[in-house]
Amino acid sequence: VNAFNPEARQAIYWTQKSLTPQGVEFLRSLPEKVTVGEVTLAHGSPRQPVWEYLLDTHTATQNFAFFETPYCFIGHTHLPVCYNLRDGQRMAELIIPETNQPIKLMPRTIINPGSVGQPRDRDPRASFAIYIPETQTWENYRIPYDIQEVQARMVAAHLPERHIVRLEGGW
C-alpha cells in the first residue's frame, strides 16, 4: 500500500473496510492472468498482470511475447484502445476505437475496453465493450450515468476529492 500515492491509499483503505471476508477471499483466489479459449485476460498487462500500465506502442509491443492467444483483454489504464502486432511488424499499431463502430479484430491484438468508472480519456461517460468471438469483432460503447449521484456517494464515503472531481471531466 505504501507504493501508492496518498489519494490511492485512501481509496484502498476504504475498499479494504468495505469488502466482506468472502469478497477478500474471492479476490485472493483469482489468478493474475487467465486464458479462456482464444482470449487471455489480465488486469494490467500479460507481462505484469497486476501492475503494468500499457500506455504506448513500445510497452505494448514488448507484451506480445507474454501471451499466445489471438487476443488479450486488459484494463488498468482506463483508456479504450487496441494494440495490434501484425506478422513482420517490429512495433505494434495503436488503434483508438470509435464509439458504436464494430472493429474486426486481427490476430495478436491487445484490447482495453476503457472504464465504467474513473475514465482517463476526457470522456466522463462509462466505457465498455462487447466482444463477439464468432465474428472476432469488438465494439466499444459509451453511455452516460448519474455522475452527481456517484460523486455524492463518494463524498459520503470520504473518498479523495480529486477522485470525485475528476469524474466530471473524465480524467
C-alpha positions as CSV (number, residue, x, y, z in Angstrom):
1,V,0.0,0.0,0.0
2,N,2.9,2.4,0.7
3,A,3.8,2.3,-3.0
4,F,0.6,4.2,-3.8
5,N,0.1,8.0,-3.6
6,P,-1.9,9.2,-0.6
7,E,-5.2,9.5,-2.6
8,A,-4.9,6.0,-3.9
9,R,-4.0,4.7,-0.4
10,Q,-7.2,6.4,0.9
11,A,-9.3,4.6,-1.7
12,I,-7.6,1.3,-0.9
13,Y,-8.3,1.6,2.8
14,W,-11.9,2.4,2.0
15,T,-12.1,-0.7,-0.2
16,Q,-10.5,-2.9,2.5
17,K,-13.0,-1.7,5.0
18,S,-15.9,-2.2,2.6
19,L,-15.1,-5.8,1.4
20,T,-16.6,-8.7,3.2
21,P,-14.3,-11.6,4.2
22,Q,-15.9,-13.6,1.5
23,G,-15.1,-10.8,-1.0
24,V,-11.5,-10.7,0.1
25,E,-11.2,-14.5,-0.2
26,F,-12.7,-14.4,-3.7
27,L,-10.3,-11.7,-4.9
28,R,-7.3,-13.7,-3.4
29,S,-8.5,-16.8,-5.3
30,L,-8.4,-15.1,-8.7
31,P,-5.4,-15.8,-10.9
32,E,-3.3,-12.9,-12.1
33,K,-3.8,-14.0,-15.7
34,V,-6.2,-16.5,-17.3
35,T,-6.8,-17.9,-20.7
36,V,-10.3,-18.7,-21.9
37,G,-10.5,-20.1,-25.4
38,E,-8.9,-17.6,-27.8
39,V,-8.6,-14.9,-25.2
40,T,-6.1,-14.1,-22.4
41,L,-7.3,-11.9,-19.6
42,A,-5.2,-9.7,-17.3
43,H,-5.7,-6.6,-15.3
44,G,-2.6,-4.6,-16.3
45,S,-0.7,-6.5,-18.9
46,P,0.1,-10.1,-19.9
47,R,3.7,-9.5,-18.8
48,Q,2.9,-7.9,-15.4
49,P,-0.8,-8.8,-14.9
50,V,-1.4,-6.7,-11.8
51,W,0.8,-3.6,-12.0
52,E,2.0,-2.7,-15.5
53,Y,0.3,0.1,-17.5
54,L,0.1,-0.3,-21.3
55,L,0.2,3.3,-22.3
56,D,2.3,3.3,-25.5
57,T,3.1,1.1,-28.5
58,H,6.6,0.3,-27.3
59,T,5.4,-1.2,-24.0
60,A,2.5,-3.0,-25.8
61,T,4.9,-4.5,-28.3
62,Q,7.0,-6.0,-25.5
63,N,3.9,-7.6,-24.1
64,F,3.0,-9.7,-27.1
65,A,5.7,-12.3,-26.1
66,F,3.7,-13.0,-22.9
67,F,0.5,-14.4,-24.3
68,E,-0.1,-17.0,-27.1
69,T,-3.8,-16.5,-27.8
70,P,-5.0,-14.3,-30.6
71,Y,-6.4,-11.7,-28.2
72,C,-5.6,-10.3,-24.8
73,F,-8.0,-8.2,-22.9
74,I,-6.6,-5.8,-20.2
75,G,-7.7,-2.8,-18.1
76,H,-5.8,-0.7,-15.6
77,T,-5.2,2.4,-17.7
78,H,-9.0,3.2,-18.0
79,L,-8.3,4.0,-21.7
80,P,-10.3,2.3,-24.6
81,V,-7.5,1.3,-27.0
82,C,-6.2,-1.6,-29.0
83,Y,-2.7,-2.6,-30.0
84,N,-2.2,-4.9,-32.9
85,L,1.1,-6.6,-33.9
86,R,1.0,-8.0,-37.5
87,D,3.4,-10.6,-38.7
88,G,6.6,-9.0,-39.7
89,Q,6.0,-5.7,-37.8
90,R,8.5,-4.6,-35.3
91,M,6.2,-2.2,-33.5
92,A,2.5,-2.6,-32.5
93,E,-0.1,-0.4,-34.1
94,L,-2.3,1.8,-31.8
95,I,-6.0,1.6,-32.7
96,I,-8.3,4.0,-30.9
97,P,-11.9,2.7,-31.4
98,E,-14.8,4.9,-32.4
99,T,-17.8,4.6,-30.2
100,N,-20.5,2.2,-31.6
101,Q,-18.4,1.2,-34.5
102,P,-17.5,-2.5,-34.7
103,I,-13.9,-3.4,-35.2
104,K,-12.9,-6.6,-37.0
105,L,-10.1,-7.8,-34.8
106,M,-6.9,-9.2,-36.3
107,P,-5.0,-11.9,-34.5
108,R,-2.4,-10.7,-32.0
109,T,-4.4,-7.8,-30.6
110,I,-4.3,-6.4,-27.0
111,I,-7.7,-4.8,-26.2
112,N,-8.6,-2.4,-23.4
113,P,-12.4,-1.6,-23.2
114,G,-11.8,1.5,-21.1
115,S,-13.5,2.1,-17.7
116,V,-17.0,2.2,-16.4
117,G,-15.7,4.5,-13.6
118,Q,-12.8,6.9,-13.3
119,P,-12.2,7.3,-17.1
120,R,-8.9,8.8,-18.2
121,D,-9.6,9.9,-21.7
122,R,-11.5,13.1,-21.0
123,D,-14.9,11.5,-21.8
124,P,-16.8,11.1,-18.5
125,R,-19.3,8.6,-19.9
126,A,-19.0,4.9,-18.9
127,S,-16.9,3.0,-21.4
128,F,-17.3,-0.7,-22.1
129,A,-17.0,-3.1,-25.0
130,I,-18.7,-6.2,-26.3
131,Y,-16.5,-8.9,-27.9
132,I,-18.2,-11.4,-30.3
133,P,-15.9,-14.4,-30.6
134,E,-17.9,-15.9,-33.6
135,T,-17.1,-12.9,-35.8
136,Q,-13.9,-11.7,-34.0
137,T,-15.4,-8.3,-33.6
138,W,-15.3,-5.8,-30.8
139,E,-17.4,-2.8,-30.3
140,N,-16.8,0.0,-27.8
141,Y,-19.8,1.7,-26.2
142,R,-20.2,4.9,-24.2
143,I,-23.2,5.6,-22.0
144,P,-24.0,8.4,-19.6
145,Y,-24.6,7.7,-16.0
146,D,-25.6,9.8,-13.0
147,I,-22.2,11.3,-12.1
148,Q,-23.6,13.6,-9.5
149,E,-25.1,10.6,-7.6
150,V,-21.8,8.8,-7.7
151,Q,-20.0,11.9,-6.5
152,A,-22.4,12.4,-3.6
153,R,-21.8,8.8,-2.5
154,M,-18.1,9.3,-2.8
155,V,-18.3,12.4,-0.6
156,A,-20.3,10.5,1.9
157,A,-17.7,7.8,1.9
158,H,-14.9,10.4,2.5
159,L,-13.1,9.4,-0.7
160,P,-10.4,11.7,-2.1
161,E,-11.7,14.9,-3.5
162,R,-9.5,14.6,-6.7
163,H,-11.2,11.3,-7.5
164,I,-14.6,12.8,-7.0
165,V,-13.9,15.9,-9.2
166,R,-12.2,14.0,-12.0
167,L,-15.4,12.1,-12.8
168,E,-16.9,15.2,-14.4
169,G,-14.1,15.7,-16.8
170,G,-13.2,12.1,-17.4
171,W,-9.6,12.5,-16.4
